[in-house]
């Protein structure tokens, strides 16, 4: 149901377990959106009340990091922003930063 809603362009809130505090919730309190929708970044930032210049973090399967970043890039806590080596990635995703990197959390 979550995948279908994301494919339809919905923003999906995920709430599980205890509340998390801090700038990055890791799974218990998340707002999910399809990163291929060009309008999604502004929709998410407006929904949560962030500045239009705030970045969004991508949640990416670890298995695709060699193709996207040139090597396996584990970042389970969202602490890395590696440069994308395949330019098609930034052409398709709205989460690329201006320097060609992505704030990355791997699963």
N, CA, C and O atoms as CSV, one atom per row, in Angstrom:
chain,resi,resn,atom,element,x,y,z
A,1,UNK,N,N,0.823,-1.189,0.000
A,1,UNK,CA,C,0.000,0.000,0.000
A,1,UNK,C,C,0.872,1.258,0.000
A,1,UNK,O,O,0.539,2.235,-0.672
A,2,UNK,N,N,1.986,1.249,0.746
A,2,UNK,CA,C,2.880,2.413,0.776
A,2,UNK,C,C,3.481,2.640,-0.607
A,2,UNK,O,O,3.512,3.772,-1.091
A,3,UNK,N,N,3.957,1.574,-1.246
A,3,UNK,CA,C,4.540,1.698,-2.580
A,3,UNK,C,C,3.551,2.248,-3.587
A,3,UNK,O,O,3.910,3.086,-4.415
A,4,UNK,N,N,2.320,1.792,-3.527
A,4,UNK,CA,C,1.281,2.271,-4.435
A,4,UNK,C,C,1.036,3.757,-4.212
A,4,UNK,O,O,0.947,4.531,-5.164
A,5,UNK,N,N,0.930,4.145,-2.955
A,5,UNK,CA,C,0.683,5.562,-2.646
A,5,UNK,C,C,1.842,6.448,-3.107
A,5,UNK,O,O,1.620,7.544,-3.624
A,6,UNK,N,N,3.068,5.979,-2.924
A,6,UNK,CA,C,4.220,6.747,-3.397
A,6,UNK,C,C,4.195,6.868,-4.918
A,6,UNK,O,O,4.470,7.937,-5.464
A,7,UNK,N,N,3.864,5.765,-5.605
A,7,UNK,CA,C,3.788,5.788,-7.067
A,7,UNK,C,C,2.703,6.739,-7.563
A,7,UNK,O,O,2.814,7.293,-8.656
A,8,UNK,N,N,1.660,6.926,-6.768
A,8,UNK,CA,C,0.576,7.845,-7.127
A,8,UNK,C,C,0.918,9.302,-6.809
A,8,UNK,O,O,0.145,10.203,-7.133
A,9,UNK,N,N,2.069,9.536,-6.178
A,9,UNK,CA,C,2.494,10.900,-5.879
A,9,UNK,C,C,2.165,11.384,-4.485
A,9,UNK,O,O,2.348,12.563,-4.184
A,10,UNK,N,N,1.682,10.499,-3.627
A,10,UNK,CA,C,1.337,10.900,-2.259
A,10,UNK,C,C,2.584,11.040,-1.393
A,10,UNK,O,O,3.604,10.398,-1.647
A,11,UNK,N,N,2.493,11.882,-0.372
A,11,UNK,CA,C,3.472,11.892,0.708
A,11,UNK,C,C,2.957,10.908,1.742
A,11,UNK,O,O,1.768,10.912,2.061
A,12,UNK,N,N,3.838,10.061,2.273
A,12,UNK,CA,C,3.426,9.014,3.206
A,12,UNK,C,C,4.195,9.178,4.509
A,12,UNK,O,O,5.425,9.162,4.516
A,13,UNK,N,N,3.474,9.332,5.600
A,13,UNK,CA,C,4.091,9.390,6.920
A,13,UNK,C,C,4.191,8.002,7.508
A,13,UNK,O,O,3.242,7.221,7.433
A,14,UNK,N,N,5.340,7.686,8.095
A,14,UNK,CA,C,5.559,6.393,8.740
A,14,UNK,C,C,5.828,6.656,10.213
A,14,UNK,O,O,6.766,7.376,10.557
A,15,UNK,N,N,5.023,6.085,11.072
A,15,UNK,CA,C,5.158,6.239,12.522
A,15,UNK,C,C,5.212,4.851,13.140
A,15,UNK,O,O,4.262,4.077,13.023
A,16,UNK,N,N,6.333,4.533,13.804
A,16,UNK,CA,C,6.480,3.234,14.454
A,16,UNK,C,C,7.215,3.411,15.770
A,16,UNK,O,O,8.184,4.165,15.860
A,17,UNK,N,N,6.753,2.721,16.770
A,17,UNK,CA,C,7.476,2.713,18.039
A,17,UNK,C,C,7.538,4.069,18.701
A,17,UNK,O,O,6.627,4.889,18.584
A,18,UNK,N,N,8.647,4.284,19.404
A,18,UNK,CA,C,8.825,5.511,20.183
A,18,UNK,C,C,9.156,6.695,19.294
A,18,UNK,O,O,9.617,6.546,18.162
A,19,UNK,N,N,8.908,7.868,19.839
A,19,UNK,CA,C,9.233,9.105,19.125
A,19,UNK,C,C,10.740,9.297,19.105
A,19,UNK,O,O,11.440,8.928,20.048
A,20,UNK,N,N,11.226,9.878,18.022
A,20,UNK,CA,C,12.649,10.178,17.897
A,20,UNK,C,C,12.854,11.684,17.936
A,20,UNK,O,O,12.008,12.449,17.472
A,21,UNK,N,N,13.968,12.097,18.485
A,21,UNK,CA,C,14.333,13.511,18.523
A,21,UNK,C,C,15.591,13.713,17.703
A,21,UNK,O,O,16.390,12.792,17.535
A,22,UNK,N,N,15.760,14.910,17.200
A,22,UNK,CA,C,16.961,15.220,16.442
A,22,UNK,C,C,16.634,15.531,14.999
A,22,UNK,O,O,15.484,15.420,14.573
A,23,UNK,N,N,17.663,15.924,14.241
A,23,UNK,CA,C,17.431,16.363,12.870
A,23,UNK,C,C,17.110,15.231,11.903
A,23,UNK,O,O,16.538,15.490,10.844
A,24,UNK,N,N,17.449,14.010,12.220
A,24,UNK,CA,C,17.250,12.892,11.302
A,24,UNK,C,C,16.573,11.717,11.999
A,24,UNK,O,O,17.230,10.991,12.745
A,25,UNK,N,N,15.283,11.513,11.776
A,25,UNK,CA,C,14.647,10.308,12.307
A,25,UNK,C,C,14.991,9.125,11.407
A,25,UNK,O,O,14.948,9.243,10.182
A,26,UNK,N,N,15.326,8.011,11.997
A,26,UNK,CA,C,15.769,6.858,11.212
A,26,UNK,C,C,14.783,5.705,11.292
A,26,UNK,O,O,15.088,4.657,11.860
A,27,UNK,N,N,13.618,5.898,10.732
A,27,UNK,CA,C,12.696,4.792,10.599
A,27,UNK,C,C,11.469,4.868,11.463
A,27,UNK,O,O,10.424,4.350,11.068
A,28,UNK,N,N,11.540,5.488,12.626
A,28,UNK,CA,C,10.369,5.530,13.496
A,28,UNK,C,C,9.434,6.673,13.132
A,28,UNK,O,O,8.220,6.545,13.292
A,29,UNK,N,N,9.963,7.770,12.654
A,29,UNK,CA,C,9.161,8.929,12.255
A,29,UNK,C,C,9.736,9.472,10.947
A,29,UNK,O,O,10.702,10.234,10.957
A,30,UNK,N,N,9.145,9.080,9.835
A,30,UNK,CA,C,9.666,9.502,8.534
A,30,UNK,C,C,8.537,9.968,7.626
A,30,UNK,O,O,7.398,9.518,7.747
A,31,UNK,N,N,8.863,10.857,6.734
A,31,UNK,CA,C,7.971,11.281,5.672
A,31,UNK,C,C,8.595,10.788,4.376
A,31,UNK,O,O,9.698,11.199,4.014
A,32,UNK,N,N,7.889,9.909,3.681
A,32,UNK,CA,C,8.400,9.319,2.450
A,32,UNK,C,C,7.751,9.975,1.245
A,32,UNK,O,O,6.589,10.379,1.289
A,33,UNK,N,N,8.523,10.075,0.161
A,33,UNK,CA,C,8.022,10.634,-1.093
A,33,UNK,C,C,8.841,10.047,-2.232
A,33,UNK,O,O,9.985,9.638,-2.034
A,34,UNK,N,N,8.260,10.006,-3.415
A,34,UNK,CA,C,8.963,9.502,-4.596
A,34,UNK,C,C,9.968,10.546,-5.074
A,34,UNK,O,O,9.589,11.665,-5.418
A,35,UNK,N,N,11.226,10.186,-5.093
A,35,UNK,CA,C,12.287,11.133,-5.456
A,35,UNK,C,C,12.345,11.412,-6.949
A,35,UNK,O,O,13.135,12.248,-7.386
A,36,UNK,N,N,11.526,10.730,-7.738
A,36,UNK,CA,C,11.519,10.958,-9.181
A,36,UNK,C,C,10.530,12.041,-9.596
A,36,UNK,O,O,10.513,12.439,-10.761
A,37,UNK,N,N,9.714,12.519,-8.680
A,37,UNK,CA,C,8.734,13.569,-8.965
A,37,UNK,C,C,9.416,14.927,-8.821
A,37,UNK,O,O,9.853,15.269,-7.722
A,38,UNK,N,N,9.522,15.718,-9.905
A,38,UNK,CA,C,10.228,17.001,-9.825
A,38,UNK,C,C,9.642,17.973,-8.798
A,38,UNK,O,O,10.365,18.829,-8.286
A,39,UNK,N,N,8.366,17.859,-8.491
A,39,UNK,CA,C,7.728,18.790,-7.557
A,39,UNK,C,C,7.800,18.323,-6.112
A,39,UNK,O,O,7.413,19.060,-5.204
A,40,UNK,N,N,8.288,17.112,-5.888
A,40,UNK,CA,C,8.189,16.533,-4.544
A,40,UNK,C,C,9.040,17.277,-3.520
A,40,UNK,O,O,8.632,17.406,-2.365
A,41,UNK,N,N,10.196,17.762,-3.910
A,41,UNK,CA,C,11.061,18.432,-2.932
A,41,UNK,C,C,10.347,19.632,-2.320
A,41,UNK,O,O,10.315,19.778,-1.098
A,42,UNK,N,N,9.776,20.487,-3.158
A,42,UNK,CA,C,9.085,21.665,-2.627
A,42,UNK,C,C,7.857,21.265,-1.817
A,42,UNK,O,O,7.550,21.902,-0.809
A,43,UNK,N,N,7.152,20.224,-2.242
A,43,UNK,CA,C,5.979,19.767,-1.488
A,43,UNK,C,C,6.373,19.302,-0.096
A,43,UNK,O,O,5.718,19.645,0.889
A,44,UNK,N,N,7.445,18.522,-0.014
A,44,UNK,CA,C,7.897,18.007,1.288
A,44,UNK,C,C,8.367,19.160,2.167
A,44,UNK,O,O,7.966,19.256,3.327
A,45,UNK,N,N,9.209,20.031,1.630
A,45,UNK,CA,C,9.743,21.138,2.426
A,45,UNK,C,C,8.628,22.057,2.914
A,45,UNK,O,O,8.667,22.531,4.049
A,46,UNK,N,N,7.648,22.308,2.072
A,46,UNK,CA,C,6.516,23.145,2.479
A,46,UNK,C,C,5.689,22.437,3.551
A,46,UNK,O,O,5.243,23.066,4.511
A,47,UNK,N,N,5.486,21.140,3.388
A,47,UNK,CA,C,4.681,20.371,4.337
A,47,UNK,C,C,5.287,20.388,5.744
A,47,UNK,O,O,4.564,20.507,6.733
A,48,UNK,N,N,6.611,20.270,5.827
A,48,UNK,CA,C,7.265,20.214,7.137
A,48,UNK,C,C,7.737,21.582,7.626
A,48,UNK,O,O,8.257,21.697,8.736
A,49,UNK,N,N,7.560,22.615,6.809
A,49,UNK,CA,C,7.913,23.967,7.234
A,49,UNK,C,C,9.394,24.282,7.168
A,49,UNK,O,O,9.875,25.132,7.917
A,50,UNK,N,N,10.131,23.611,6.280
A,50,UNK,CA,C,11.558,23.880,6.122
A,50,UNK,C,C,11.792,24.961,5.076
A,50,UNK,O,O,10.905,25.280,4.283
A,51,UNK,N,N,12.991,25.516,5.086
A,51,UNK,CA,C,13.419,26.484,4.084
A,51,UNK,C,C,13.429,25.820,2.707
A,51,UNK,O,O,13.705,24.625,2.609
A,52,UNK,N,N,13.134,26.567,1.649
A,52,UNK,CA,C,13.180,25.998,0.297
A,52,UNK,C,C,14.571,25.525,-0.113
A,52,UNK,O,O,14.714,24.794,-1.093
A,53,UNK,N,N,15.599,25.941,0.633
A,53,UNK,CA,C,16.970,25.559,0.293
A,53,UNK,C,C,17.450,24.342,1.084
A,53,UNK,O,O,18.579,23.890,0.891
A,54,UNK,N,N,16.624,23.815,1.958
A,54,UNK,CA,C,16.982,22.638,2.751
A,54,UNK,C,C,17.115,21.427,1.826
A,54,UNK,O,O,16.369,21.306,0.855
A,55,UNK,N,N,18.049,20.543,2.118
A,55,UNK,CA,C,18.202,19.333,1.314
A,55,UNK,C,C,17.323,18.218,1.877
A,55,UNK,O,O,16.927,18.242,3.042
A,56,UNK,N,N,17.035,17.254,1.029
A,56,UNK,CA,C,16.330,16.047,1.445
A,56,UNK,C,C,17.293,14.883,1.377
A,56,UNK,O,O,18.197,14.865,0.541
A,57,UNK,N,N,17.107,13.926,2.240
A,57,UNK,CA,C,17.969,12.759,2.288
A,57,UNK,C,C,17.351,11.630,1.488
A,57,UNK,O,O,16.141,11.411,1.547
A,58,UNK,N,N,18.174,10.913,0.743
A,58,UNK,CA,C,17.722,9.752,-0.021
A,58,UNK,C,C,17.983,8.487,0.780
A,58,UNK,O,O,19.052,8.322,1.367
A,59,UNK,N,N,17.006,7.602,0.801
A,59,UNK,CA,C,17.176,6.274,1.384
A,59,UNK,C,C,17.364,5.323,0.213
A,59,UNK,O,O,16.477,5.172,-0.627
A,60,UNK,N,N,18.532,4.682,0.165
A,60,UNK,CA,C,18.943,3.910,-1.004
A,60,UNK,C,C,19.374,2.515,-0.561
A,60,UNK,O,O,20.064,2.381,0.450
A,61,UNK,N,N,18.977,1.464,-1.304
A,61,UNK,CA,C,19.495,0.127,-0.990
A,61,UNK,C,C,21.015,0.090,-1.173
A,61,UNK,O,O,21.538,0.612,-2.157
A,62,UNK,N,N,21.706,-0.518,-0.238
A,62,UNK,CA,C,23.168,-0.602,-0.299
A,62,UNK,C,C,23.636,-1.220,-1.620
A,62,UNK,O,O,24.706,-0.876,-2.121
A,63,UNK,N,N,22.838,-2.127,-2.180
A,63,UNK,CA,C,23.232,-2.838,-3.400
A,63,UNK,C,C,23.392,-1.913,-4.608
A,63,UNK,O,O,24.135,-2.248,-5.531
A,64,UNK,N,N,22.721,-0.763,-4.631
A,64,UNK,CA,C,22.834,0.128,-5.799
A,64,UNK,C,C,23.959,1.146,-5.652
A,64,UNK,O,O,24.271,1.851,-6.612
A,65,UNK,N,N,24.570,1.239,-4.486
A,65,UNK,CA,C,25.604,2.263,-4.299
A,65,UNK,C,C,26.810,2.090,-5.226
A,65,UNK,O,O,27.379,3.102,-5.635
A,66,UNK,N,N,27.241,0.861,-5.588
A,66,UNK,CA,C,28.356,0.787,-6.542
A,66,UNK,C,C,28.024,1.424,-7.896
A,66,UNK,O,O,28.882,2.066,-8.501
A,67,UNK,N,N,26.793,1.254,-8.371
A,67,UNK,CA,C,26.413,1.838,-9.657
A,67,UNK,C,C,26.264,3.359,-9.555
A,67,UNK,O,O,26.615,4.071,-10.495
A,68,UNK,N,N,25.757,3.860,-8.448
A,68,UNK,CA,C,25.492,5.293,-8.313
A,68,UNK,C,C,26.721,6.086,-7.888
A,68,UNK,O,O,26.914,7.219,-8.329
A,69,UNK,N,N,27.564,5.484,-7.019
A,69,UNK,CA,C,28.666,6.231,-6.411
A,69,UNK,C,C,30.045,5.661,-6.718
A,69,UNK,O,O,31.044,6.198,-6.239
A,70,UNK,N,N,30.129,4.588,-7.503
A,70,UNK,CA,C,31.418,4.034,-7.894
A,70,UNK,C,C,31.983,2.999,-6.947
A,70,UNK,O,O,32.918,2.287,-7.314
A,71,UNK,N,N,31.455,2.890,-5.753
A,71,UNK,CA,C,31.875,1.858,-4.806
A,71,UNK,C,C,30.746,1.636,-3.806
A,71,UNK,O,O,29.805,2.427,-3.730
A,72,UNK,N,N,30.847,0.564,-3.048
A,72,UNK,CA,C,29.839,0.316,-2.016
A,72,UNK,C,C,30.020,1.367,-0.927
A,72,UNK,O,O,31.093,1.482,-0.335
A,73,UNK,N,N,28.975,2.122,-0.672
A,73,UNK,CA,C,29.051,3.264,0.231
A,73,UNK,C,C,28.051,3.107,1.365
A,73,UNK,O,O,26.965,3.685,1.303
A,74,UNK,N,N,28.387,2.331,2.412
A,74,UNK,CA,C,27.433,2.196,3.512
A,74,UNK,C,C,27.293,3.503,4.297
A,74,UNK,O,O,28.285,4.125,4.674
A,75,UNK,N,N,26.060,3.898,4.530
A,75,UNK,CA,C,25.772,5.105,5.309
A,75,UNK,C,C,24.473,4.875,6.082
A,75,UNK,O,O,23.467,5.529,5.810
A,76,UNK,N,N,24.489,3.949,7.044
A,76,UNK,CA,C,23.246,3.594,7.733
A,76,UNK,C,C,22.674,4.712,8.594
A,76,UNK,O,O,21.498,4.670,8.956
A,77,UNK,N,N,23.483,5.707,8.924
A,77,UNK,CA,C,23.005,6.795,9.779
A,77,UNK,C,C,22.848,8.113,9.024
A,77,UNK,O,O,22.633,9.155,9.643
A,78,UNK,N,N,22.952,8.080,7.709
A,78,UNK,CA,C,22.752,9.281,6.911
A,78,UNK,C,C,23.832,10.320,7.075
A,78,UNK,O,O,23.575,11.512,6.907
A,79,UNK,N,N,25.042,9.889,7.401
A,79,UNK,CA,C,26.111,10.843,7.693
A,79,UNK,C,C,27.002,11.150,6.492
A,79,UNK,O,O,27.913,11.971,6.606
A,80,UNK,N,N,26.766,10.517,5.349
A,80,UNK,CA,C,27.605,10.742,4.176
A,80,UNK,C,C,26.830,11.450,3.070
A,80,UNK,O,O,25.608,11.335,2.976
A,81,UNK,N,N,27.554,12.175,2.247
A,81,UNK,CA,C,26.994,12.796,1.043
A,81,UNK,C,C,27.968,12.542,-0.103
A,81,UNK,O,O,28.662,13.460,-0.541
A,82,UNK,N,N,28.026,11.293,-0.596
A,82,UNK,CA,C,28.984,10.976,-1.658
A,82,UNK,C,C,28.570,11.592,-2.994
A,82,UNK,O,O,27.394,11.861,-3.237
A,83,UNK,N,N,29.569,11.807,-3.851
A,83,UNK,CA,C,29.304,12.315,-5.193
A,83,UNK,C,C,28.761,11.193,-6.066
A,83,UNK,O,O,29.221,10.054,-5.993
A,84,UNK,N,N,27.789,11.525,-6.880
A,84,UNK,CA,C,27.197,10.582,-7.817
A,84,UNK,C,C,28.125,10.463,-9.021
A,84,UNK,O,O,28.543,11.474,-9.586
A,85,UNK,N,N,28.451,9.225,-9.418
A,85,UNK,CA,C,29.336,9.023,-10.568
A,85,UNK,C,C,28.558,8.805,-11.860
A,85,UNK,O,O,29.121,8.966,-12.943
A,86,UNK,N,N,27.296,8.449,-11.775
A,86,UNK,CA,C,26.458,8.251,-12.957
A,86,UNK,C,C,25.547,9.471,-13.107
A,86,UNK,O,O,24.615,9.631,-12.319
A,87,UNK,N,N,25.792,10.332,-14.093
A,87,UNK,CA,C,25.007,11.568,-14.214
A,87,UNK,C,C,23.515,11.331,-14.432
A,87,UNK,O,O,22.708,12.220,-14.164
A,88,UNK,N,N,23.141,10.159,-14.909
A,88,UNK,CA,C,21.712,9.865,-15.110
A,88,UNK,C,C,20.954,9.849,-13.788
A,88,UNK,O,O,19.752,10.114,-13.760
A,89,UNK,N,N,21.647,9.541,-12.690
A,89,UNK,CA,C,20.992,9.501,-11.381
A,89,UNK,C,C,20.450,10.885,-11.032
A,89,UNK,O,O,19.290,11.015,-10.641
A,90,UNK,N,N,21.276,11.914,-11.170
A,90,UNK,CA,C,20.825,13.271,-10.828
A,90,UNK,C,C,19.822,13.819,-11.835
A,90,UNK,O,O,19.055,14.726,-11.511
A,91,UNK,N,N,19.817,13.283,-13.047
A,91,UNK,CA,C,18.805,13.692,-14.020
A,91,UNK,C,C,17.434,13.132,-13.652
A,91,UNK,O,O,16.409,13.714,-14.008
A,92,UNK,N,N,17.413,11.997,-12.937
A,92,UNK,CA,C,16.157,11.324,-12.611
A,92,UNK,C,C,15.657,11.622,-11.207
A,92,UNK,O,O,14.460,11.500,-10.946
A,93,UNK,N,N,16.546,12.010,-10.294
A,93,UNK,CA,C,16.155,12.198,-8.903
A,93,UNK,C,C,16.208,13.664,-8.505
A,93,UNK,O,O,17.066,14.413,-8.971
A,94,UNK,N,N,15.292,14.064,-7.647
A,94,UNK,CA,C,15.241,15.457,-7.196
A,94,UNK,C,C,16.051,15.692,-5.927
A,94,UNK,O,O,16.065,16.809,-5.410
A,95,UNK,N,N,16.723,14.668,-5.417
A,95,UNK,CA,C,17.439,14.799,-4.146
A,95,UNK,C,C,18.922,15.111,-4.320
A,95,UNK,O,O,19.642,15.217,-3.327
A,96,UNK,N,N,19.393,15.260,-5.549
A,96,UNK,CA,C,20.803,15.597,-5.765
A,96,UNK,C,C,21.070,17.032,-5.329
A,96,UNK,O,O,20.272,17.935,-5.582
A,97,UNK,N,N,22.196,17.221,-4.677
A,97,UNK,CA,C,22.622,18.558,-4.270
A,97,UNK,C,C,23.318,19.242,-5.446
A,97,UNK,O,O,23.653,18.582,-6.429
A,98,UNK,N,N,23.534,20.527,-5.360
A,98,UNK,CA,C,24.094,21.292,-6.478
A,98,UNK,C,C,25.498,20.836,-6.867
A,98,UNK,O,O,25.919,21.051,-8.004
A,99,UNK,N,N,26.231,20.208,-5.942
A,99,UNK,CA,C,27.577,19.733,-6.258
A,99,UNK,C,C,27.590,18.307,-6.805
A,99,UNK,O,O,28.663,17.733,-6.988
A,100,UNK,N,N,26.414,17.722,-7.072
A,100,UNK,CA,C,26.342,16.375,-7.625
A,100,UNK,C,C,26.420,15.276,-6.585
A,100,UNK,O,O,26.683,14.123,-6.927
A,101,UNK,N,N,26.199,15.604,-5.343
A,101,UNK,CA,C,26.207,14.595,-4.281
A,101,UNK,C,C,24.777,14.365,-3.789
A,101,UNK,O,O,23.860,15.114,-4.123
A,102,UNK,N,N,24.615,13.321,-2.996
A,102,UNK,CA,C,23.321,12.994,-2.397
A,102,UNK,C,C,23.539,12.739,-0.914
A,102,UNK,O,O,24.411,11.953,-0.544
A,103,UNK,N,N,22.760,13.390,-0.066
A,103,UNK,CA,C,22.767,13.067,1.366
A,103,UNK,C,C,22.150,11.682,1.474
A,103,UNK,O,O,20.978,11.497,1.147
A,104,UNK,N,N,22.918,10.722,1.922
A,104,UNK,CA,C,22.603,9.311,1.729
A,104,UNK,C,C,22.385,8.561,3.031
A,104,UNK,O,O,23.165,8.685,3.975
A,105,UNK,N,N,21.313,7.781,3.067
A,105,UNK,CA,C,21.130,6.759,4.098
A,105,UNK,C,C,20.906,5.449,3.372
A,105,UNK,O,O,20.020,5.348,2.524
A,106,UNK,N,N,21.706,4.443,3.701
A,106,UNK,CA,C,21.565,3.142,3.049
A,106,UNK,C,C,20.798,2.175,3.937
A,106,UNK,O,O,20.866,2.224,5.165
A,107,UNK,N,N,20.072,1.301,3.272
A,107,UNK,CA,C,19.336,0.239,3.973
A,107,UNK,C,C,19.684,-1.094,3.356
A,107,UNK,O,O,19.177,-2.127,3.792
